[in-house]
């Protein structure tokens, strides 16, 4: 369900993909934890 995995590394730079993965991981963690949905 990660957009970074769906998009090939060739389209996105490694530095950008790393930042996107961190942002997506943070979003996923917040979505997975309803207790912190207020963040």
C-alpha positions as CSV (number, residue, x, y, z in Angstrom):
1,X,0.0,0.0,0.0
2,X,3.1,2.2,-0.1
3,X,3.1,4.6,-3.0
4,X,6.9,4.5,-3.1
5,X,6.8,0.8,-3.7
6,X,4.3,1.2,-6.6
7,X,6.5,3.9,-8.2
8,X,9.7,2.6,-9.7
9,X,13.0,3.9,-8.2
10,X,13.9,5.2,-11.7
11,X,11.1,7.8,-11.6
12,X,12.0,9.1,-8.2
13,X,15.4,10.0,-6.8
14,X,16.8,7.9,-4.0
15,X,16.9,10.9,-1.6
16,X,13.3,11.8,-2.5
17,X,12.1,8.3,-2.2
18,X,13.7,8.0,1.2
19,X,11.9,11.2,2.4
20,X,8.6,10.0,0.9
21,X,8.9,6.6,2.5
22,X,9.5,8.3,5.9
23,X,6.4,10.5,5.4
24,X,4.3,7.5,4.2
25,X,5.6,5.4,7.2
26,X,4.6,8.2,9.6
27,X,1.1,8.4,7.9
28,X,0.7,4.6,8.1
29,X,1.7,4.5,11.7
30,X,-0.8,7.3,12.6
31,X,-3.5,5.5,10.5
32,X,-2.8,2.2,12.2
33,X,-2.9,3.8,15.7
34,X,-6.4,5.3,16.2
35,X,-5.2,6.5,19.6
36,X,-2.9,9.1,17.9
37,X,-5.4,10.0,15.2
38,X,-5.6,13.5,16.8
39,X,-2.0,14.3,15.8
